[in-house]
């Protein structure tokens, strides 16, 4: 087991340099003008970033208003009895509410919980697992669908929210199963 760990550590030190050197070399071997293609891709990326900025501002403003108005606290208190009944600790409710909205807001919740409960707390393990296993559904819909002018999201929002809820509940139950 120690030999495997040592081999993986040595290999992992070379993965990123191999990718950084490997892709341009592969492009050169295939006679692709690597630098020109890179610059063209960077231009396209900049155009996408400029297109996305209004949607980013709108979603961040809405999240700020939601938290500042006290609506999140009201919502958390409203959901507390139901989630306590199914075994979800009330302390993880802010993560369950904020994660579908924003990545940076949910990262701040993880940091707050680390400061409040310590990094080895089962609650922190639950919210960290939620952070890694869920998506910022509304953010993705607002920014990426908005950037390409998709108005009808069809099943994207319900599917994303169902996946988020399942992942959050499983995060609680699996962490409790593994660490309690």
C-alpha positions in Angstrom: 0.0 0.0 0.0 2.9 2.4 0.8 4.5 1.6 -2.5 1.4 2.4 -4.4 1.0 5.7 -2.5 4.6 6.6 -3.3 4.2 5.7 -7.0 1.0 7.8 -7.2 2.7 10.8 -5.4 5.6 10.7 -7.9 3.3 10.4 -10.9 1.0 13.2 -9.7 4.0 15.5 -9.6 4.4 15.1 -13.3 0.8 15.2 -14.5 0.4 19.0 -14.8 3.8 19.6 -16.5 3.0 16.7 -18.9 -0.3 18.3 -19.8 1.2 21.8 -20.2 3.9 20.5 -22.5 2.0 17.6 -24.0 -0.9 19.5 -25.6 1.2 22.0 -27.5 3.5 19.2 -28.7 0.6 17.1 -29.9 -0.8 20.2 -31.7 2.6 20.8 -33.4 2.8 17.1 -34.4 -0.6 17.5 -36.0 0.5 20.7 -37.8 -1.9 22.9 -35.9 -0.9 26.5 -35.4 -0.9 26.2 -31.6 -0.3 29.8 -30.6 -2.8 31.2 -33.1 -5.5 28.8 -31.9 -4.7 29.6 -28.3 -5.1 33.3 -29.0 -8.3 32.8 -30.9 -9.7 30.7 -28.0 -8.7 33.4 -25.6 -10.6 36.0 -27.7 -13.7 33.8 -27.7 -13.4 33.3 -23.9 -13.2 37.1 -23.4 -16.3 37.6 -25.5 -18.1 35.0 -23.4 -17.0 36.6 -20.2 -18.2 40.0 -21.3 -21.6 38.5 -22.3 -21.9 36.7 -18.9 -21.1 39.8 -16.7 -24.7 41.2 -16.6 -26.1 37.8 -15.5 -23.4 37.5 -12.8 -24.2 40.9 -11.4 -28.0 40.1 -11.4 -27.6 36.8 -9.6 -25.1 38.1 -7.1 -27.4 41.1 -6.4 -30.4 38.8 -5.9 -28.5 36.6 -3.5 -27.3 39.6 -1.5 -30.8 40.9 -1.2 -32.1 37.5 -0.2 -29.6 37.2 2.7 -29.8 40.9 3.8 -33.6 40.9 3.9 -33.7 38.1 6.4 -35.6 35.9 4.0 -32.9 33.2 4.3 -33.2 33.1 8.1 -37.0 32.9 7.8 -36.8 30.1 5.2 -34.3 28.2 7.3 -36.5 28.4 10.4 -39.5 27.3 8.3 -37.7 24.2 7.1 -36.0 23.3 10.4 -38.9 21.1 11.8 -39.3 19.1 8.6 -35.6 18.5 8.1 -35.0 17.7 11.8 -37.8 15.0 11.5 -35.9 13.3 8.6 -32.5 13.5 10.4 -30.9 16.5 8.8 -29.1 18.7 11.4 -30.5 22.3 11.4 -27.0 23.7 11.3 -26.6 22.5 7.6 -29.8 24.2 6.4 -28.0 27.4 5.3 -25.8 25.4 3.0 -28.9 23.6 1.6 -30.5 26.9 0.8 -27.5 28.8 -0.5 -25.7 26.1 -2.5 -28.1 26.0 -5.5 -27.7 29.8 -5.7 -24.0 30.6 -5.4 -20.7 28.9 -5.1 -18.9 31.7 -3.3 -21.8 32.0 -0.8 -21.7 28.3 0.0 -17.9 28.4 0.3 -18.4 31.2 2.9 -20.9 29.0 4.8 -18.3 26.2 4.9 -15.7 28.6 6.2 -18.1 30.0 8.8 -18.9 26.4 10.0 -15.2 25.5 10.1 -14.6 28.5 12.3 -17.7 27.8 14.5 -17.4 23.9 14.8 -13.8 23.1 13.9 -12.6 21.3 10.7 -13.1 17.8 12.1 -16.8 18.4 13.1 -19.3 16.0 11.5 -21.4 19.1 10.6 -18.4 20.5 8.6 -17.9 17.2 6.9 -21.6 17.2 5.9 -21.5 20.7 4.4 -18.2 20.1 2.7 -19.6 17.0 1.1 -22.6 19.0 0.0 -20.3 21.6 -1.4 -18.5 19.0 -3.5 -21.4 16.9 -4.6 -24.0 19.6 -5.6 -24.2 22.3 -8.2 -25.0 26.0 -8.2 -28.1 25.2 -10.2 -29.7 28.7 -10.4 -26.3 30.3 -11.0 -25.6 27.9 -13.9 -29.1 28.4 -15.4 -28.9 32.2 -15.1 -25.4 32.7 -16.4 -24.9 30.0 -19.0 -28.5 29.8 -20.4 -28.6 33.6 -20.3 -25.3 33.9 -22.2 -26.6 31.9 -25.1 -30.1 33.4 -24.9 -32.0 30.3 -23.9 -35.4 31.4 -22.6 -37.1 28.1 -22.0 -35.1 25.9 -19.6 -37.6 23.0 -19.9 -36.5 20.3 -17.4 -33.1 21.8 -16.5 -34.2 23.6 -13.3 -36.3 20.7 -11.9 -33.7 18.1 -12.8 -30.9 20.2 -11.3 -32.8 20.9 -8.1 -33.8 17.2 -7.7 -30.2 16.2 -8.1 -29.1 18.9 -5.5 -31.7 17.7 -3.0 -30.7 14.0 -3.4 -27.0 14.9 -3.1 -27.6 17.0 0.0 -29.6 14.4 1.7 -27.2 11.6 0.8 -24.3 13.8 2.0 -25.9 14.0 5.5 -26.7 10.3 5.6 -23.4 9.0 4.2 -21.3 11.3 6.4 -23.3 10.2 9.4 -22.9 6.6 8.4 -19.1 6.9 7.9 -18.2 9.2 10.7 -20.8 8.9 13.5 
